[in-house]
């Protein structure tokens, strides 16, 4: 589980928000295959986004990042 603002190195294939709240992902510190990812991305608890993430950085909240 990731619940801090440090950059965590993958590769990850999915990121899921946990702990009953929202997680906010920082686009300036995430390398992924998602195009036009240039603003903070908020995902609700239980929601999962899929992609090819080289790393993951949070602004707030907590996520489980699934290794590829």
Short mmCIF file of the C-alpha atoms (twelve columns), coordinates in Angstrom:
data_MODEL
# 
_entry.id   MODEL 
# 
loop_
_atom_site.group_PDB 
_atom_site.id 
_atom_site.type_symbol 
_atom_site.label_atom_id 
_atom_site.label_alt_id 
_atom_site.label_comp_id 
_atom_site.label_asym_id 
_atom_site.label_seq_id 
_atom_site.Cartn_x 
_atom_site.Cartn_y 
_atom_site.Cartn_z 
_atom_site.pdbx_PDB_model_num 
ATOM 1  C CA . UNK A 1  0.000   0.000  0.000   1 
ATOM 2  C CA . UNK A 2  1.176   3.499  -0.836  1 
ATOM 3  C CA . UNK A 3  -0.011  6.285  1.468   1 
ATOM 4  C CA . UNK A 4  2.695   8.947  1.225   1 
ATOM 5  C CA . UNK A 5  3.828   11.540 -1.314  1 
ATOM 6  C CA . UNK A 6  7.121   9.853  -2.258  1 
ATOM 7  C CA . UNK A 7  7.594   8.489  -5.779  1 
ATOM 8  C CA . UNK A 8  7.301   4.688  -5.838  1 
ATOM 9  C CA . UNK A 9  8.905   2.780  -8.709  1 
ATOM 10 C CA . UNK A 10 6.971   0.086  -10.581 1 
ATOM 11 C CA . UNK A 11 6.317   -1.125 -13.123 1 
ATOM 12 C CA . UNK A 12 2.658   -1.193 -12.111 1 
ATOM 13 C CA . UNK A 13 -0.293  -2.451 -14.157 1 
ATOM 14 C CA . UNK A 14 -3.118  -1.070 -11.972 1 
ATOM 15 C CA . UNK A 15 -3.671  1.430  -9.173  1 
ATOM 16 C CA . UNK A 16 -6.616  1.077  -6.775  1 
ATOM 17 C CA . UNK A 17 -7.776  3.650  -4.210  1 
ATOM 18 C CA . UNK A 18 -8.338  2.194  -0.728  1 
ATOM 19 C CA . UNK A 19 -9.183  3.123  2.882   1 
ATOM 20 C CA . UNK A 20 -12.655 4.534  2.262   1 
ATOM 21 C CA . UNK A 21 -11.584 7.843  0.734   1 
ATOM 22 C CA . UNK A 22 -10.353 9.350  -2.462  1 
ATOM 23 C CA . UNK A 23 -6.801  9.109  -3.740  1 
ATOM 24 C CA . UNK A 24 -5.300  11.930 -5.800  1 
ATOM 25 C CA . UNK A 25 -2.504  11.014 -8.236  1 
ATOM 26 C CA . UNK A 26 0.155   13.566 -9.193  1 
ATOM 27 C CA . UNK A 27 0.562   13.629 -12.993 1 
ATOM 28 C CA . UNK A 28 3.873   15.501 -13.002 1 
ATOM 29 C CA . UNK A 29 5.590   12.622 -11.194 1 
ATOM 30 C CA . UNK A 30 3.912   9.655  -12.888 1 
ATOM 31 C CA . UNK A 31 5.213   8.060  -16.065 1 
ATOM 32 C CA . UNK A 32 2.483   6.062  -17.818 1 
ATOM 33 C CA . UNK A 33 0.913   5.218  -21.141 1 
ATOM 34 C CA . UNK A 34 -2.146  7.376  -20.389 1 
ATOM 35 C CA . UNK A 35 -2.276  10.350 -22.761 1 
ATOM 36 C CA . UNK A 36 -3.167  13.912 -21.689 1 
ATOM 37 C CA . UNK A 37 -2.628  13.022 -18.014 1 
ATOM 38 C CA . UNK A 38 -1.738  16.607 -17.094 1 
ATOM 39 C CA . UNK A 39 -3.959  17.388 -14.085 1 
ATOM 40 C CA . UNK A 40 -4.389  15.688 -10.717 1 
ATOM 41 C CA . UNK A 41 -6.431  12.513 -11.146 1 
ATOM 42 C CA . UNK A 42 -8.872  11.703 -8.336  1 
ATOM 43 C CA . UNK A 43 -10.082 8.120  -7.944  1 
ATOM 44 C CA . UNK A 44 -12.675 6.999  -5.396  1 
ATOM 45 C CA . UNK A 45 -12.093 4.233  -2.880  1 
ATOM 46 C CA . UNK A 46 -12.470 0.863  -4.591  1 
ATOM 47 C CA . UNK A 47 -11.973 2.355  -8.045  1 
ATOM 48 C CA . UNK A 48 -9.092  0.978  -10.120 1 
ATOM 49 C CA . UNK A 49 -7.307  2.493  -13.094 1 
ATOM 50 C CA . UNK A 50 -5.352  0.266  -15.457 1 
ATOM 51 C CA . UNK A 51 -2.316  1.159  -17.518 1 
ATOM 52 C CA . UNK A 52 1.430   0.834  -17.785 1 
ATOM 53 C CA . UNK A 53 2.804   2.912  -14.890 1 
ATOM 54 C CA . UNK A 54 6.584   3.198  -14.474 1 
ATOM 55 C CA . UNK A 55 6.045   4.901  -11.107 1 
ATOM 56 C CA . UNK A 56 3.335   6.283  -8.837  1 
ATOM 57 C CA . UNK A 57 3.181   9.490  -6.769  1 
ATOM 58 C CA . UNK A 58 0.227   10.551 -4.620  1 
ATOM 59 C CA . UNK A 59 -0.948  14.004 -3.619  1 
ATOM 60 C CA . UNK A 60 -3.225  12.501 -0.953  1 
ATOM 61 C CA . UNK A 61 -5.064  9.319  0.018   1 
ATOM 62 C CA . UNK A 62 -3.923  5.706  -0.195  1 
ATOM 63 C CA . UNK A 63 -3.643  3.197  -3.037  1 
ATOM 64 C CA . UNK A 64 -2.614  -0.332 -3.767  1 
ATOM 65 C CA . UNK A 65 -0.318  -0.357 -6.798  1 
ATOM 66 C CA . UNK A 66 -0.189  -3.746 -8.506  1 
ATOM 67 C CA . UNK A 67 3.195   -4.746 -9.930  1 
ATOM 68 C CA . UNK A 68 3.293   -5.930 -13.512 1 
# 
